[in-house]
Amino acid sequence: MPKVSVVTTVYNGRPYFERALPSILAQTYTDFEYLIVDDGSTDGTGEKLAEVAHQDARIRILSPGRLGFAAALNHAISHAQGEYIARQDFDDISYPQRLARQVSYLDAHPDVGLVGGQYIREDEQRGERYVRLPPIENREIRAALVRYIPFAHTLVMFRRAAWEQVGGYPTATNLVDLRLWLRLAEAGWGFHNIPEVLGEHLIHGASFWHRTFTYRQRQRDFARVQLEAIRRLHLPWWMVVYPLGRLAYSYLPDQVKRWTRRSLAGVQEQDMTEQHP
């Protein structure tokens, strides 16, 4: 029984086989299984996944047909054997120490239900590359839930017991990660971010999120979930300025967006041009 189950869903992911897969298989922490859901791919992804699984016994391929993102995640976790669930998007990268750092923290802090970390965010849409430095401690993370998403979904690890307690990922079409974090916060679980860069998150136009939702639609959905966070976490009502600001944010030029999220929303970012070792 592996302690960690790494969970990935993929739909037509042939261009990205050199990103998530080798980065997970090269982890210094080795007590894990790697569950990959082929979510109805039509580009030969399933056949190539079968080849990879034949080469490494840690990889398990699930092919339930087209489920959609949230349902595919819940399907994978329902088949997982690990005590801890590590999320990994197929087009992103985890650095070698990622699993080891997160397992060590969860082992030492039984009240924490979910742990993330710092990460490099490469935004091909805006031509930006920077290190995202999310808040570290539980109190700061909970307060940030109403302003922005304080975790990279692709780089979180959470307790399977916490996921089960709150009923798994909500079957929404958008922002399923933030909706799950709200469920965990409401249930009393603690949060933490490792103060170390654990991987890279790629933003590109071919991703499911960008292909499925227009930018302004994503921002409207985000504002609705922010309002939900204020209500469910019993936060001060003056915080409605954040969802209202989210609606205006979508109309700003990119340079102004960067200033707004860093100055007004309090998102900590460090610009970079060099490659991370």
Summary of the structure (lengths in Angstrom):
residues: 277
radius of gyration: 18.0
end to end distance: 32.8
largest distance: 55.2
contacts: 882
relative contact order: 0.14
helix: 41%
strand: 22%
